[in-house]
Amino acid sequence: MPNWCRGTLKVRGEYDKIQAFLSNALDECRYYGEPPEGPLLEVAETSEYADITLHRMAHLKNTSRGFVEDTYFLLQKKAGKQIIFLEAQFAWDIKTEELQWLSREYGVDLKITAFERGAQFERDIEIVQGFISLDSIKEYQDYEWMCPCPTMGG
């Protein structure tokens, strides 16, 4: 079983791009036994808003082992960029090129600061318009004291 690198994945983009990302970049997690009931993603739209519910954990497409947790969003259907937040976890570490592919494929910007308690590191990644603008790993001399979120991940 892996250690998990955990953090909040920020997804920024126009309403239609975020909608496409949520509709197409998330896969149903495959478990043994009965398949889950009901839709993975549910969208209820009005003329001004979209209520979006992710009913259970989902796999991020094109990642070896990246997942996002179930959540709820209220998006405005307006011009301009918006941001959603997905609690994410990746096995061992985050592969930047996988997030870069998602950014390019769906036309969204991605940003995450994630923590891996077992190996004691912090991972910062930012991808804007498909280009990597930040990709760093920070290790600490005293992880539990210096790290801002020392109990996340692991």
Secondary structure, 3 states (H helix, E strand, C coil): CCCEEEEEEEEEECHHHHHHHHHHCEEECCCCCCCCCCCCEEEEECCCEEEEEECCCEEECCCCCEEECCEEEEEECCCCCEEEEEEEEEECCCCHHHHHHHHHHHCCEEEEEEEECCCCEEEEEEEECCEEEEEEEEECCCHHHHCCCCCCCC
